[in-house]
Amino acid sequence: MIRRVAAACVAVLLTAIGSPALACPLCYASIPLRVLRSYYLSAVLLTILPFAVVGSLVALGMHMARRAGNNGPAPDPDAEIAPDALEQQLTT
């Protein structure tokens, strides 16, 4: 128990006396324009990505529903087949 408390105290002290950060990725004044554009582009792409994934899943679902709807209604398995319809099915 004493070791954990001592380790926690050492961690807090090391964090408190640490050197300040000299630069960060959001300090735009010291960043070259090319790097700044890369940051913006990556932020835009990561923002658009979830919308693209959800949109493609919705489009796939709509396509599959439309494709399933074009087959016509399912035949009634209990319905009797008329003799002339049976002949047409056998000849084609």
HELIX and SHEET records of a PDB file:
HELIX    1   1 ILE A    2  ALA A   16  1                                  15    
HELIX    2   2 TYR A   28  SER A   30  5                                   3    
HELIX    3   3 LEU A   33  GLY A   69  1                                  37    
HELIX    4   4 PRO A   83  THR A   91  1                                   9    
END                                                                             
